[in-house]
Amino acid sequence: MTRELKGIIQLIFCALCLGLATACQSTVTTQAPSGTPDAPVNAAYDGDYRLGPADQLRVTVFGHDDLSNQYTVASNGTISFPLIGDIEAAGLTVTEFQRITEQRLSEGFLKSPRVTAEIMTFRPFYILGEVSRAGEYPYTNRLTVLNAIATAGGFSHRANRKVIAIKSFNDTEERRVELTPTTYVQPGDTIRVLERFF
C-alpha cells in the first residue's frame, strides 16, 4: 500500500469520526432532560400554589399532638388555629403558611415550634354551559378539562369542542383557550363550555 493511499484512508477515517462525534453531540443537546413531563404541570403541584377557601390542610406541630390536625380554609380565607386564633391563609403558599404559623406560635406560646403542612383536599372546580350536568365537582390531581367535562356528563349536542372559557380562582374575567388533551384544570377554576355556531 502506497504512502499516498494510506494518507487518503486516514483522512477518510478522521472525517467519519468527526461526523459521528458531531451527530452524537447534536443528539445530546437537543434531547429533553430525563424526567421532563410531556405536558405542563399544574400549579397545584409546585410551591407556587396559593391557598384558598375550601382547601384542606394537614398541619403537624412537632411534639404537640393537641395542635396537629386537619384544618380547612374558611370562606373568608382564614384558618382557625388553637392558641393563636385566625390565620389569614388565602393567597399564601404552603411554605408561607408554615412560616407564619411558626412565627405566631413562637410569640409567647411555644419555644422554637416546628410546623409542617400539606394539602389534603384542593378546593373544587365548577363547570357551566354546554354539558349534561353543570355544577361543582371535587378537584383531583392532574385533572384535564376533558376529564372535567366527562365528569359533568359530557358535551351537549350544541357544545363547542374546540374552544372553552376558563376563569381562574383569582381572576375577575374569564379567558378563552383552545381545548386540547393537555388543557389542565386548576383548583377553584370555573369552566364554561361554549355553544358552537351552526
Order of alpha helices (4+ residues) and beta strands (2+ residues): alpha-beta-beta-beta-beta-alpha-beta-beta-beta-alpha-beta-beta-beta
